Amino acid sequence: MKRQLWIAVAMLAAAAMGATPERAAAQYAVEVISYDDGHAPAAGYTNPAVALGSPERFTGEGVFPSVVSPFSPPFLPSELVSIGEGGQLTLRLSHYAIPQAGAPEIGLFSNVGLIDVAFPDGMAGSPAATFGFEAASVEVSENGIDWVVADFIDFNLPTNGFTDLSDPFSPTPGSVPSDFQQPFVAALSDFDGLKYTDPLGPDILELLAGSGGGNWIDISATGLSQVGYVRVAVPVDLDPIDSHLELDAVSISHAALGPATVPEPAAITLIGWALVGAAAVRRRSVRRAE
C-alpha cells in the first residue's frame, strides 16, 4: 500500500511539473504571475505577456523599422509593457537563477535610449544622457511566495541587438546577434562621448563587448540559494509628473542558469498537497503499528 501511495505521489508531482509546456526560451521569463499597471501607465502598453521571452533585436516594423541599439530602443506596444506608479509585474523564470560570486545574474531590459548628439551618426553626449529612464524596485523569490528586495535600480542602460553593424538605426537586421545572457557591468558614465562605432578609438560596441546591454542585478546578497521569480515595482513619488517604466524582458546569465526548471505555482501547490497527504497516511500507518 505504501509503495503504491508513493508511486501515486511521484506521478502526481511529475504531472504537475509538466502540466503546461513552457512558452518561451530557456533563459528568460516564461509566465506572467501578476500584473498591476499602477497609476498612469503608458497608454496602450498594458499587455504583460510581451515581457516574456527574449529582448527585442529589431523594432518599429511598419512605422520606423530599425535595429535595436543604444540610440534606437524598442518602442512598439507589442514589445513593451508599462508599469505605472504603485504598479508591479511579477514573472516566473524558465529556470532557476543560481547566485554567482562576483558577477550579476539577472538582466532587465527596458526602452531606455541614449540621446544622440550627432544624429544619425550615433554619439553619446558628455555626460551621456538618456530618454525612457525610470527607477524601480526589483524583488526576487525562490517560490513565488516569499520575497526579498534585490536592488532598487535606475533603468538607465540601453539594449543592443547586433554586434556587426555600424549604423545604430539600420533598417535591416545584422547577422551577428548580441548576447543577452552576457552581463553588462558598465555604468551610464562609461558611454560619455562615445560613438556607436569609431575606427579611431574606443566606441560603444567595444564597451558592450558582445553583450546585449541592459541593467543587471546581483542576487548573491539576498540569502536565497536560487531565484525562480522576479518582481519589478515602480514606487509612488511626489513628483507631479507621472512615472512609468516600460519593460521589455528579463534574462538569466550563462553562468547563473541553473539546470532545474521553475515549476508553475499550481504545480508547486499540487506537489505540496501530495506530500502532505503522503505524510498523513504515513502517520496513520505508524499509529497502527504502535
N, C-alpha and C positions, 0 to 999 in steps of 0.2 A: 504493500500500500504506500509506504513512504517513498519507495523508488518511483512509483507511478506519479506521486504528487510532485516530486522534484522534476520529473520529465515534463509534466504539465507546466510547471513554473518556467522551465527553460524555454519551452515552446512559446509560452505567452510573452516572455521577455524578447525572444527573437522576433516574434510577430510585431511587437510594439516598436522595436528598434527599426524595423523595415517597413512600417505601415505605409509611409508616404515617401516616394522617391525624392531625392534632393533636386532642387530646382535651379541650381547654379553651380559654377565650377568650384573646385575643392578649396581654394584658399580665400574665399570671400564669404559674405553674408548670404544665407540661403532662405531665411524666413523672417518676415515681419511679425514680431510678437505683440507689439502695441505701438500705436501712433496717436499722439495728441498734437494737433497742429499749432496749439497755443494761440496767442493774440497776434492778429495781423500777419499771418504768413504771406508769402508772395502769392498773388492770385494766380490760380491755375497750376500751381506746383504742389498739389497735395495728394499725390499718388505715392505712398511709401514704398510700393513694390519696385520702383525704379532704383532704389538704393541696393537692390540685390545684384549679385554678380560683379563683374569686372568694372573698374572705372572706364569712362569713355576715352576713346582714342581719336574719334572723329565726330565733329558736331556741326550743327547748322544745316543739315540736309534740307534742301528745298527753300532755304532762306538765305543763309550766308555760309555755304559749305567751307569748312576749314578743319585742318588737323587741330587736335587739342595740343596747345603749347602753353608755356608760361604767360604768353600775351594773348592767347585765344582759348579761354576756358570753355567748358561745356555750358550751354545756356538754354537748351530746349526743355519743355515740361516733361518730355519722355526720358530725360536724363537726370533730373534733379528733383529732390523732394525738399520742401521748405518747412522749417521748424521755427515758429514764431515765439515771442517772449512767453515764458512759462510752459512751453511745449516740450515734448520729448519724443524720441524714436528709439525703440528697443529692437535689436536684431539678434537672431541666432546665427552663429558662425557654422560653417560646414564641418570644421574640425576644431579640436581644442587648440588654443594657442598656449604654448609652454614658455614660462619665463626663461629668459636668457641673460647671462651676466654680461653687462657692458654694451648691450645693443637693444634698441626699441623693437617691439614685437608686432604691434598693430598699427597699421596706417589708415588714416582717414582722409578722404579726397573730397574736395568741395569745388565751388565755382570761382574761387579766388583767382585773380589775374594780375600780372604786373602791368603798370601803366607804361606804355611805350612812348618814350620821349623823342623818338626819331621815327615815328610811324611812316611806312610799314616795315621798317628795317628790323625792328625788334631790339630795343635798347632800354635797359632799366635806368631810372634816374639815380642820382647820387645825393641823398639816400634813395634807395629803391622804395617805391610806393605801390600800393595795391588798390584794386576795387573788388567788391564782393566780400570784403573782410568782415568777420564776426567772431566772437568768443563764445565758448560753450564748455560745459562740464562734461567729462567723459567718465562714465561708470562702467565697471566690469563685474561679471558674475560667473561662477562656475556652473550653477544650477538654474539660473534664471529667477531665483527667489531672493537670495542674499546678495546684496550689492556693496561694492567698495568703490569709492571715488579714486580713479587712477590719476586724473590730471584735470586741470582747468586750463584749456589751451586757446591761444589765438589762432584761428584758422587763417593763416597768412602766408602759406606756402603753396605754390601752384602745382599743377599737373603737367606732365609732358608725355605725349603718346608715342613718339617715334624718335629714334636717335640718328637717323641718316638724312635729315632734311636741313637745308639752310634757310628756308622760308618759314617763319613761325605762323604764317597764315596760308600755308599751302592748300590749294583747293583739292588736292589729291593725297591719299594716304602715303606714308612712307613704306619701306619694305622691311625695316628693322624695328620691331616693337620695343619700347622701353620695358623695364622690368618693374611691375607693380608690387612685387614681393621683395624688392631690394630696399631696405630702409634708407630714407633720405635724412641726413643728420645735420645739414647746414641750417643757417638762420637766414631770415629775410635780409639782413645787412650784408650777407655774403654775395647778394645779387647786385650790390651797389655799382652802378656804372658799367655793368657787363652787357655785351651784345649777345644775341642768341647764338650766333656763330661769329668768330673773329679770327682770321688766319694770322693776325699779328700778335695775338696774345691770349690770355685766358678768356673763356667765354662761358655762357650758361650751360651748354651741352657738356663741357668739361666739368663744370661744377656738379651737374647731375650724375655724371659718370655712369650712365646707363640706367639709373633709377627713374621710375615714373614720377618721382616727387611726392607731394602730399605731406601732411603733418603726421608724425609718428609718436606713439606713446610707449612708455616703459611700464610694463606690468609687474616687474620683478619686486617692487616695493609694496605690492598690495597684500602680500601674505598668502595669496592663492597659488596652488600648485598647477592650476590650469584655468583657462578662461574660455567659456563657451558662448557668452552673451556680452553684447556691448550696448550701452545706452548713451545717447547724446541728448543733453538737455540744455536749452537756452534759458538763461536766468531773466527775471524781470528786473529792469533797471529804471532809473529815474530820468533818463534821457527822453525828451519829448519826441524824438524820432524813434519810431518803432523798429526794433531789431529783429532780424530773422536770419537764419543760417540755411543755405542750400547745400544739401549733402548729396554726393554722387555715389560713393561706395566705401566699403571697409575691406581691408586686406590683411592677411597674416604673412609675416616674413617667412622666407625659406627656412631659416634656422629654427623658427618657433612653431612651424606647422607640425602639430602632433599627429600620431598615427590613428588616433581614435576619433570617430565622427561624433558630433554632438547630437544626442537624441532629441526629438521633438518633446516639448513639455508634456504632451499627452502620453508619450511613451514612458517618460520618467514616472508619471503617476501610476500607469498600469504596472510597471515593474515594482514600484513601491508597494502597491496593494497586493501584488502576487507574493512578495516576500513576507509581508505582514501575515497573509493567510497561511503561508507555509510555516511561519514561526508559531502561529496559533495551533495548528494541527500538531506540530512537534511538541508543544507544551502539553496538549491533551494526552499525547502518547506517553510522555514521561509520567504524568499523573497516574495513568492506568497502570504503568509498570510498577509504580510505588505501591 
